[in-house]
């Protein structure tokens, strides 16, 4: 009987420890972000120093004549990914298919943000006509 009580107490301590750890771990924060869908190369300044497509479009790079075409070109032909740029912050997007539809456009995204990885889990995305 004593052994059973000790085992139950031990189990209770272990469960409380796990509960305490899980409770203290931050959850992904719900966010509503307004920004532009770009490619990771231009957004992370691989081609420019201003989070823009200027370098590609001004030099007449084939397949990169405006925001939309440059974004598609850098993703499809240069191995980039679609990202959201909000001012100087760049967010990775888990839904690349939906992001492709809005390449080069201003959007509003609702989802959750993993602050550690800067990844947005997209719930919905729509063109932001107010911006």
C-alpha positions as CSV (number, residue, x, y, z in Angstrom):
1,X,0.0,0.0,0.0
2,X,2.9,2.4,0.9
3,X,4.5,1.7,-2.5
4,X,1.3,2.5,-4.2
5,X,1.0,5.9,-2.4
6,X,4.7,6.7,-3.3
7,X,4.0,5.8,-6.9
8,X,0.9,8.0,-7.0
9,X,2.7,10.9,-5.4
10,X,5.6,10.5,-7.8
11,X,3.2,10.4,-10.8
12,X,1.4,13.5,-9.5
13,X,4.7,15.4,-9.2
14,X,5.7,14.4,-12.7
15,X,2.3,15.5,-14.1
16,X,2.5,18.8,-12.3
17,X,6.0,19.4,-13.6
18,X,4.9,18.8,-17.2
19,X,1.8,21.0,-16.8
20,X,3.9,23.8,-15.4
21,X,6.4,23.5,-18.2
22,X,3.6,23.5,-20.9
23,X,1.8,26.4,-19.2
24,X,4.9,28.6,-19.3
25,X,5.7,27.9,-22.9
26,X,4.4,30.8,-25.0
27,X,1.8,29.9,-27.6
28,X,1.8,31.2,-31.1
29,X,0.3,34.7,-31.1
30,X,-2.7,35.4,-33.3
31,X,-1.8,38.2,-35.8
32,X,-3.3,40.4,-38.5
33,X,-0.5,41.7,-40.7
34,X,-0.6,44.2,-43.6
35,X,2.3,44.0,-46.1
36,X,3.5,42.9,-49.5
37,X,4.0,39.4,-50.9
38,X,7.6,39.3,-52.2
39,X,10.2,36.7,-52.9
40,X,12.8,35.9,-50.2
41,X,15.8,37.0,-52.3
42,X,14.6,40.6,-52.8
43,X,13.1,40.7,-49.3
44,X,16.3,39.6,-47.6
45,X,18.3,42.0,-49.8
46,X,20.1,39.4,-51.9
47,X,19.6,41.6,-55.0
48,X,19.2,45.0,-53.3
49,X,19.6,46.8,-50.1
50,X,16.1,48.2,-49.8
51,X,13.7,45.2,-49.6
52,X,12.6,46.0,-53.1
53,X,12.7,44.7,-56.7
54,X,14.4,47.9,-58.0
55,X,17.7,46.3,-58.8
56,X,16.1,43.5,-60.9
57,X,13.6,45.7,-62.7
58,X,16.0,48.6,-63.4
59,X,18.6,46.3,-64.9
60,X,16.1,44.7,-67.2
61,X,16.5,41.2,-65.9
62,X,14.4,39.0,-68.2
63,X,11.2,37.9,-66.5
64,X,11.4,40.6,-63.8
65,X,9.7,43.7,-65.2
66,X,7.5,44.7,-62.2
67,X,6.7,43.7,-58.6
68,X,4.6,40.6,-59.6
69,X,6.9,39.3,-62.4
70,X,10.0,39.8,-60.3
71,X,8.5,37.9,-57.4
72,X,7.4,35.0,-59.5
73,X,10.8,35.0,-61.3
74,X,12.8,34.9,-58.1
75,X,10.7,32.1,-56.6
76,X,10.2,29.9,-59.7
77,X,13.5,30.4,-61.5
78,X,15.9,31.3,-58.6
79,X,14.7,29.0,-55.8
80,X,13.2,31.6,-53.5
81,X,10.0,31.4,-51.5
82,X,7.1,33.7,-51.0
83,X,7.4,35.9,-47.9
84,X,5.5,38.8,-46.4
85,X,7.3,42.1,-46.0
86,X,5.9,44.5,-43.4
87,X,8.0,47.6,-43.3
88,X,11.5,46.2,-42.6
89,X,10.2,42.9,-41.1
90,X,10.2,39.7,-43.3
91,X,7.8,36.8,-42.4
92,X,8.0,33.3,-43.8
93,X,4.7,31.9,-44.9
94,X,3.5,28.3,-44.5
95,X,1.0,28.6,-47.4
96,X,3.1,29.1,-50.5
97,X,0.2,28.2,-52.9
98,X,-2.0,31.0,-51.5
99,X,0.9,33.5,-51.4
100,X,1.6,32.8,-55.1
101,X,-1.8,34.2,-56.0
102,X,-0.9,37.5,-54.4
103,X,2.7,37.9,-55.7
104,X,3.8,41.6,-55.8
105,X,0.5,42.7,-54.2
106,X,-0.3,44.3,-50.8
107,X,-2.2,41.9,-48.6
108,X,-3.8,41.4,-45.2
109,X,-3.0,38.1,-43.6
110,X,-4.7,36.6,-40.5
111,X,-3.0,33.7,-38.8
112,X,-0.6,32.8,-36.0
113,X,3.0,33.9,-35.7
114,X,5.8,31.7,-34.4
115,X,8.0,34.4,-32.9
116,X,11.1,32.1,-32.8
117,X,11.1,31.2,-36.5
118,X,9.2,34.3,-37.9
119,X,6.8,31.9,-39.6
120,X,3.2,32.8,-40.1
121,X,0.7,30.0,-40.2
122,X,-1.8,31.5,-42.6
123,X,-5.6,31.3,-41.8
124,X,-6.6,33.6,-44.6
125,X,-5.1,36.1,-47.0
126,X,-6.8,38.8,-49.1
127,X,-5.7,41.7,-51.2
128,X,-5.4,44.9,-49.1
129,X,-7.0,47.5,-51.2
130,X,-6.7,50.2,-48.4
131,X,-2.9,50.2,-48.5
